[in-house]
């Protein structure tokens, strides 16, 4: 496969899970124990877990 030129593309890999959604996911799945969170971002899942 031939490589394509970048064409001045700027990546936006910073997509955060909204805190309200993180809270709903934590409430539904009720995770427990220890967690490894290598992609913490703004920490919305960690905030939801502390509630």
C-alpha positions, 0 to 999 in steps of 0.5 A: 500500500502506498503511503499518503501525504499528511495533507496538514491533518491535525489529529484530535485524540483527546476525546473525554468520556463525559462525567455524567456518562462515566457515572452511569456506566459505573452505577450500571457495572458496579466495578470493584477492586483495584484499577489501572487507568493508564489513560486518565485524561480529566479523570472522569471515571476516577471521579465517578468511582469515588462517589 
